[in-house]
Each structure stands twice: as structure tokens, then as C-alpha cells.
Amino acid sequence: MTALGIDTSNYTTSAALYDGIRLTQRRKLLPVKRGALGLRQSDALFAHTQQLPDLLDDLLTDTQASVGAVAVSDRPRNAPDSYMPCFLAGLSCARGIAAVLGVPLRRFSHQEGHLAAAMHGAGRDDLFERRCVAFHVSGGTTECLLAEPDKTGGRAFAVTILGRTTDLHAGQAVDRVGAMCGLGFPAGPDLDRLALTGDLSQLPRAPKPVVRDLQCSFSGLENQCRALLNQGAAEAHTARYCLEWIGAALEEMARQALERHPRAPLLFSGGVMGSEVIRRRLEAAFPAAVFAPAAFSGDNAAGLAALAFRSQAGESDSRGVS
């Protein structure tokens, strides 16, 4: 049995197949005009309807497997007020495929997909069944969560928010600083490459984020980076400052979370965690932490496919079906 996952986030169209051994995925960024810092939801929804059929055609052309379950992200987070129109593109497509094939449709949140992708991509499927301190750090979310299996059967994970940003998300700060440095959108990979050539010793101050009760603010980071550039700091040094500042903030949030839950595994997921600068810092601070590999950090459908496969396999086992 092969599971198909579909995710239509605000900036990426993605689909994935998983058969219990091999995971194959396809992703394509949504088109954003040069100089812009995002898309309107109507434009994102339209772009997904254009990109998703071609993506699925490419993904499914060479497979000989029979799709036995379909999973899709239908909302950003598991919360009553969590909604974004762009997810309707994936949901409508997934419902159609599941109906035509006569297979189960599994609905998960975009956040659950990120957590599952990190667990599966890191080879830590044991975390699906454990309580852990999990970070979801992206352009639309910066949260420290207590995540554990959802025993009600309604979703993959039951999550409690331990901490979050009070204003900008980390990914938004990255994109805004990237724009200051003349980079395109989304700026994450390019800013990371630029930052790797930067040197904090060339700047007048070191990154010192303030984290109180697991809450942090990223608007101050944006202002500090703008001030550095206005003072003549090199773009590479400023990029390094930005990512080291984010890494320092996440490090302190993680320390505070682990003080409350000292035995919980620590997991980092989301597009911002694809940064080598940030990951190096956090790996040094938390050697036992679990990180999503680069291919599973950004928006993707891999985690959804893995969740659908696990759900379907679990039902088959409970019925005694091999």
C-alpha cells in the first residue's frame, strides 16, 4: 500500500508518496514577484490550482504502486480559528482523488505535517508515539510546543503551546532582512549562504535576544539589522547577525521548555530550521536534539504521506489484515 500526501501552503505546492520503505516527493514554490514579501491568499490559491496537477502527474507517472490512502493538510494548525484559503486547493484535489479511488482520506494540519516530516526524515519514527518538546519555526509560525500522540483519534498530535513569538515570525524576519540585502523571496536559503561568509566580530554588538516565559519578539531583530546596514555593516555580517540572533532566541526558549519537561526529547521542524547557521548553534547547545533534514524542513507533503501510511497500516493491523 502506498499513501499519497498533498500540501498547499502559502508558498509551496507539494505532494509525496510513501510505501513504508521509499518516500518520493515533489515541491514547487509559488511565483512571487521580485521585491514582494509574500502573496495574497487569492493569488496563492490560484497558483496552487495551476501547479498541483502537473506536480501530481510528475509524481505518479513512474509509480506502479496502488494508492491506498490520501492525506492532506486542511488548515495551518489544530485550532478552531485556524484557517487559510490556500489549503482549499489541496483539500479539494485530495477529496476528489480519494473518492475516485475509493480509499480513505486523512485530514491533518500543516503543522502536524511539519512535525511528522521532521520525525520521519530524521529516522525517529519512535517520536510519533512519545511526548516531546517540538519547535515549529517558519514564515507563518514560531512556536514551542508540547506534542504527544492524539489519543482521541481525531488528529495525529495533541499539542500545547509552551511559547511563541509576540509579533513577527522567525521566517518573516528572515525574509525582511533578506530583502534589505537585495535577496529574492523566500530569502531563507540565500540568506543562510550569505551568512556563512559573515563574521560577527566585525559588528559593534553581539546578538542578545530577550526571552521571557518562552515568549520572544522578532520585530526588534528587523530594526537592529536595518540599523546595522544603515551604519555601513556588510550584508554578510548582517545576515549572520540575523540568523545567530534567531538561533540564540530558539536556544533560550528550548532551555526554558526543557526546565519544565526535562525528560522530553527535543525536536526542531519548519523551514527556518533548514538554516545551517541556526542548526550548528542548536546542535552545539543540544547534542541529543532531533532536526529535520534539509529536504524535510521546508513546506512539504512528506510528513502527511507518512502519517497516512501509519494510520492505514494501524487500521489494517487492528483488523488482522496483512
RODO-2510 file (C-alpha; in nm, 4 decimals, decimal comma):
residues 322
     n   res          X          Y          Z
     1     m     0,0000     0,0000     0,0000
     2     t     0,1197     0,3462    -0,0890
     3     a    -0,0011     0,6667     0,0786
     4     l    -0,0284     0,9966    -0,1072
     5     g     0,0224     1,3265     0,0765
     6     i    -0,0763     1,6718    -0,0528
     7     d     0,0070     2,0106     0,0983
     8     t    -0,0780     2,3534    -0,0451
     9     s     0,0775     2,6021     0,1931
    10     n     0,1078     2,9759     0,1412
    11     y     0,4296     2,9485    -0,0609
    12     t     0,4792     2,5872    -0,1762
    13     t     0,2808     2,3248    -0,3656
    14     s     0,3906     1,9768    -0,2604
    15     a     0,2966     1,6112    -0,2966
    16     a     0,4594     1,2910    -0,1717
    17     l     0,4260     0,9127    -0,1900
    18     y     0,5276     0,6704     0,0844
    19     d     0,5052     0,2903     0,0763
    20     g     0,6660     0,2107     0,4099
    21     i     1,0139     0,1957     0,2593
    22     r     1,0561     0,4604    -0,0071
    23     l     0,9401     0,8196     0,0166
    24     t     0,9245     1,0291    -0,3007
    25     q     0,8200     1,3925    -0,3055
    26     r     0,7777     1,6819    -0,5445
    27     r     0,7674     2,0505    -0,4473
    28     k     0,7350     2,3782    -0,6320
    29     l     0,7445     2,7290    -0,4897
    30     l     0,4588     2,9621    -0,5757
    31     p     0,5575     3,2502    -0,8056
    32     v     0,6297     3,5739    -0,6153
    33     k     0,7217     3,8965    -0,7916
    34     r     1,0703     4,0296    -0,7348
    35     g     1,0755     4,2621    -0,4363
    36     a     0,7494     4,1306    -0,2900
    37     l     0,7372     3,9769     0,0578
    38     g     0,4559     3,7325     0,0000
    39     l     0,1322     3,6549    -0,1821
    40     r    -0,2318     3,7386    -0,1339
    41     q    -0,4355     3,4317    -0,0461
    42     s    -0,6349     3,4583    -0,3681
    43     d    -0,3134     3,4542    -0,5719
    44     a    -0,1749     3,1608    -0,3721
    45     l    -0,4956     2,9620    -0,4206
    46     f    -0,4929     3,0278    -0,7950
    47     a    -0,1258     2,9302    -0,8259
    48     h    -0,1858     2,6013    -0,6432
    49     t    -0,4691     2,5091    -0,8807
    50     q    -0,2267     2,5606    -1,1685
    51     q     0,0728     2,3814    -1,0198
    52     l    -0,0788     2,0864    -0,8357
    53     p    -0,1995     1,8813    -1,1391
    54     d     0,1439     1,8964    -1,3050
    55     l     0,3151     1,8101    -0,9773
    56     l     0,0919     1,5065    -0,9242
    57     d     0,1339     1,3966    -1,2837
    58     d     0,5110     1,4042    -1,2446
    59     l     0,4989     1,2239    -0,9100
    60     l     0,2593     0,9478    -1,0166
    61     t     0,3834     0,8811    -1,3697
    62     d     0,6516     0,6287    -1,2773
    63     t     0,4890     0,4581    -0,9807
    64     q     0,3488     0,1092    -1,0096
    65     a     0,2041     0,1101    -0,6601
    66     s    -0,1624     0,1271    -0,5706
    67     v    -0,2550     0,4327    -0,3666
    68     g    -0,4425     0,3057    -0,0612
    69     a    -0,4822     0,6279     0,1371
    70     v    -0,4691     1,0029     0,0765
    71     a    -0,3636     1,2642     0,3311
    72     v    -0,3969     1,6397     0,3026
    73     s    -0,3357     1,9479     0,5152
    74     d    -0,6657     2,1314     0,5598
    75     r    -0,5601     2,4103     0,7999
    76     p    -0,2435     2,5702     0,9393
    77     r    -0,2819     2,4393     1,2971
    78     n    -0,5195     2,2313     1,5054
    79     a    -0,7143     2,5230     1,6446
    80     p    -1,0773     2,6287     1,5952
    81     d    -0,9820     2,9613     1,4371
    82     s    -0,7023     2,8249     1,2179
    83     y    -0,7876     2,8781     0,8519
    84     m    -0,6188     2,9828     0,5272
    85     p    -0,7892     2,9643     0,1850
    86     c    -0,4775     2,8292     0,0124
    87     f    -0,5326     2,4891     0,1768
    88     l    -0,8621     2,4533    -0,0091
    89     a    -0,6700     2,3768    -0,3291
    90     g    -0,5092     2,0689    -0,1801
    91     l    -0,8217     1,9637     0,0082
    92     s    -1,0475     1,9705    -0,2970
    93     c    -0,7942     1,7758    -0,5026
    94     a    -0,7357     1,5178    -0,2288
    95     r    -1,1085     1,4661    -0,1752
    96     g    -1,1540     1,4026    -0,5472
    97     i    -0,8684     1,1538    -0,5676
    98     a    -0,9828     0,9649    -0,2592
    99     a    -1,3419     0,9487    -0,3861
   100     v    -1,2419     0,8207    -0,7302
   101     l    -1,0078     0,5570    -0,5863
   102     g    -1,2451     0,4646    -0,3054
   103     v    -0,9725     0,4997    -0,0414
   104     p    -0,9649     0,6758     0,2988
   105     l    -0,8991     1,0487     0,3160
   106     r    -0,6946     1,1630     0,6165
   107     r    -0,7010     1,5284     0,7192
   108     f    -0,4159     1,6766     0,9156
   109     s    -0,2924     2,0265     0,9886
   110     h     0,0038     2,1814     0,8120
   111     q     0,1821     2,1913     1,1478
   112     e     0,1291     1,8186     1,2023
   113     g     0,2837     1,7615     0,8614
   114     h     0,5941     1,9562     0,9644
   115     l     0,6333     1,7639     1,2900
   116     a     0,5835     1,4293     1,1156
   117     a     0,8280     1,5198     0,8373
   118     a     1,0951     1,6048     1,0935
   119     m     1,0393     1,2815     1,2851
   120     h     1,0340     1,0611     0,9777
   121     g     1,3091     1,2446     0,7921
   122     a     1,5418     1,2151     1,0921
   123     g     1,4712     0,8420     1,1217
   124     r     1,2986     0,8906     1,4561
   125     d     0,9602     0,7298     1,3984
   126     d     0,9595     0,6425     1,7699
   127     l     0,8703     1,0064     1,8373
   128     f     0,5285     0,9532     1,6794
   129     e     0,4396     0,7657     1,9995
   130     r     0,6165     0,9876     2,2531
   131     r     0,5650     1,3237     2,4194
   132     c     0,8269     1,5732     2,3033
   133     v     0,9151     1,9413     2,3095
   134     a     0,8766     2,0386     1,9454
   135     f     0,9575     2,3618     1,7658
   136     h     0,7753     2,4683     1,4505
   137     v     0,9692     2,7628     1,3074
   138     s     0,8667     2,9029     0,9704
   139     g     0,7346     3,2086     0,7907
   140     g     0,3880     3,1632     0,9361
   141     t     0,4571     3,0057     1,2746
   142     t     0,7146     3,0340     1,5511
   143     e     0,6006     2,8098     1,8326
   144     c     0,7467     2,5863     2,1007
   145     l     0,5035     2,3008     2,1584
   146     l     0,4480     2,0096     2,3862
   147     a     0,3425     1,7472     2,1306
   148     e     0,2132     1,3987     2,2052
   149     p     0,0038     1,1353     2,0259
   150     d    -0,3637     1,2285     1,9998
   151     k    -0,5424     0,9512     2,1865
   152     t    -0,8850     1,0710     2,0706
   153     g    -0,8115     0,9583     1,7156
   154     g    -0,9125     1,2905     1,5674
   155     r    -0,5652     1,4101     1,4709
   156     a    -0,2042     1,2916     1,4721
   157     f    -0,0797     1,5042     1,7611
   158     a    -0,2269     1,6796     2,0604
   159     v    -0,0259     1,9977     2,1086
   160     t     0,0019     2,2547     2,3848
   161     i     0,1729     2,5836     2,3046
   162     l     0,4516     2,6463     2,5546
   163     g     0,5915     2,9581     2,3905
   164     r     0,5765     3,1680     2,0773
   165     t     0,6716     3,4990     1,9195
   166     t     0,4688     3,8013     2,0192
   167     d     0,4937     3,9702     1,6784
   168     l     0,6880     3,8706     1,3672
   169     h     0,7585     3,5057     1,2954
   170     a     1,1191     3,3999     1,2501
   171     g     1,0680     3,3329     0,8800
   172     q     0,9171     3,6775     0,8296
   173     a     1,2223     3,8356     0,9915
   174     v     1,4468     3,6297     0,7634
   175     d     1,2580     3,7417     0,4537
   176     r     1,2585     4,1074     0,5567
   177     v     1,6301     4,1083     0,6314
   178     g     1,6855     3,9204     0,3069
   179     a     1,5015     4,1943     0,1192
   180     m     1,7260     4,4549     0,2867
   181     c     2,0228     4,2600     0,1492
   182     g     1,8752     4,2519    -0,2011
   183     l     1,7728     3,8857    -0,1944
   184     g     1,4629     3,7341    -0,3515
   185     f     1,1632     3,5785    -0,1763
   186     p     1,1633     3,3495     0,0108
   187     a     1,5078     3,4548     0,1286
   188     g     1,5970     3,1723     0,3674
   189     p     1,8444     2,9619     0,1645
   190     d     2,0172     3,2654     0,0101
   191     l     2,0426     3,4481     0,3430
   192     d     2,1912     3,1362     0,5015
   193     r     2,4565     3,1068     0,2304
   194     l     2,5374     3,4759     0,2698
   195     a     2,5527     3,4441     0,6489
   196     l     2,8035     3,1596     0,6306
   197     t     3,0541     3,4115     0,4922
   198     g     2,9744     3,6686     0,7636
   199     d     3,1731     3,7475     1,0774
   200     l     3,0050     3,8702     1,3967
   201     s     3,3343     4,0110     1,5257
   202     q     3,3068     4,2789     1,2584
   203     l     2,9870     4,4162     1,4122
   204     p     2,9530     4,6601     1,7034
   205     r     2,7320     4,4284     1,9099
   206     a     2,6508     4,0619     1,9575
   207     p     2,3024     3,9117     1,9222
   208     k     2,1202     3,9307     2,2563
   209     p     1,7527     3,8356     2,2224
   210     v     1,5256     3,8621     2,5248
   211     v     1,3080     3,5600     2,6051
   212     r     1,0648     3,5800     2,8951
   213     d     0,8481     3,2828     2,9890
   214     l     0,9185     3,1284     2,6455
   215     q     0,7905     3,4399     2,4665
   216     c     1,0138     3,6337     2,2255
   217     s     0,9883     3,9225     1,9802
   218     f     1,1372     3,9394     1,6306
   219     s     1,0391     4,2934     1,5339
   220     g     1,3384     4,4203     1,7284
   221     l     1,5650     4,1963     1,5192
   222     e     1,4361     4,3527     1,1996
   223     n     1,5061     4,7017     1,3337
   224     q     1,8539     4,6066     1,4548
   225     c     1,9519     4,4609     1,1174
   226     r     1,8268     4,7705     0,9365
   227     a     2,0318     4,9871     1,1729
   228     l     2,3436     4,7774     1,1120
   229     l     2,3102     4,8143     0,7359
   230     n     2,2470     5,1890     0,7686
   231     q     2,5659     5,2135     0,9746
   232     g     2,7616     5,0546     0,6910
   233     a     2,7800     4,6931     0,8079
   234     a     2,8441     4,4381     0,5343
   235     e     2,5403     4,2417     0,4185
   236     a     2,7119     3,9108     0,5009
   237     h     2,7824     4,0193     0,8585
   238     t     2,4259     4,1462     0,8993
   239     a     2,2874     3,8201     0,7625
   240     r     2,4977     3,6299     1,0143
   241     y     2,3723     3,8558     1,2933
   242     c     2,0115     3,7866     1,1914
   243     l     2,0423     3,4079     1,1926
   244     e     2,2581     3,3918     1,5052
   245     w     2,0003     3,6105     1,6823
   246     i     1,7199     3,3730     1,5826
   247     g     1,9304     3,0757     1,6901
   248     a     2,0003     3,2374     2,0270
   249     a     1,6301     3,3066     2,0810
   250     l     1,5345     2,9476     1,9988
   251     e     1,8135     2,8191     2,2206
   252     e     1,6830     3,0117     2,5206
   253     m     1,3235     2,9093     2,4503
   254     a     1,4345     2,5458     2,4362
   255     r     1,6249     2,5766     2,7646
   256     q     1,3189     2,7174     2,9374
   257     a     1,0949     2,4468     2,7884
   258     l     1,3286     2,1679     2,8972
   259     e     1,3329     2,3068     3,2503
   260     r     0,9605     2,2313     3,2560
   261     h     0,9886     1,8988     3,0704
   262     p     1,3420     1,7712     3,1329
   263     r     1,2828     1,4161     3,0081
   264     a     1,1153     1,5078     2,6809
   265     p     1,3028     1,4654     2,3510
   266     l     1,3679     1,7940     2,1700
   267     l     1,2562     1,8291     1,8068
   268     f     1,3120     2,1161     1,5617
   269     s     1,0986     2,1453     1,2471
   270     g     0,9925     2,4047     0,9917
   271     g     1,1514     2,5919     0,7050
   272     v     1,3718     2,8182     0,9174
   273     m     1,5390     2,5078     1,0595
   274     g     1,6907     2,4471     0,7175
   275     s     1,9463     2,7165     0,8092
   276     e     2,2925     2,5712     0,8616
   277     v     2,3875     2,8676     1,0812
   278     i     2,0949     2,8144     1,3174
   279     r     2,1288     2,4378     1,3203
   280     r     2,5002     2,4497     1,4075
   281     r     2,4237     2,6680     1,7074
   282     l     2,1427     2,4497     1,8347
   283     e     2,3304     2,1249     1,7764
   284     a     2,6137     2,2588     1,9911
   285     a     2,3690     2,3544     2,2672
   286     f     2,1552     2,0370     2,2472
   287     p     2,3571     1,7424     2,1100
   288     a     2,0669     1,4998     2,1541
   289     a     1,8117     1,7179     1,9726
   290     v     1,6355     1,5877     1,6616
   291     f     1,6425     1,8042     1,3485
   292     a     1,4533     1,7720     1,0245
   293     p     1,6974     1,7126     0,7365
   294     a     1,7022     1,9927     0,4800
   295     a     1,4712     1,8047     0,2422
   296     f     1,2120     1,7769     0,5196
   297     s     1,2463     2,1248     0,6720
   298     g     1,0622     2,3476     0,4277
   299     d     0,6951     2,3087     0,3432
   300     n     0,6412     1,9547     0,2165
   301     a     0,3883     1,6723     0,1950
   302     a     0,6276     1,4013     0,3157
   303     g     0,5026     1,4092     0,6727
   304     l     0,1428     1,3834     0,5573
   305     a     0,2187     1,0770     0,3454
   306     a     0,3958     0,9166     0,6416
   307     l     0,1001     0,9925     0,8711
   308     a    -0,1494     0,8462     0,6222
   309     f     0,0593     0,5318     0,5831
   310     r     0,0847     0,4877     0,9600
   311     s    -0,2898     0,5413     1,0042
   312     q    -0,3828     0,2946     0,7326
   313     a    -0,1284     0,0360     0,8472
   314     g    -0,2591     0,0674     1,2022
   315     e    -0,6164     0,0063     1,0903
   316     s    -0,5093    -0,2953     0,8859
   317     d    -0,3262    -0,4414     1,1846
   318     s    -0,6281    -0,3894     1,4089
   319     r    -0,8426    -0,5834     1,1592
   320     g    -0,5832    -0,8578     1,1216
   321     v    -0,5213    -0,7685     0,7578
   322     s    -0,1673    -0,8090     0,6265
***
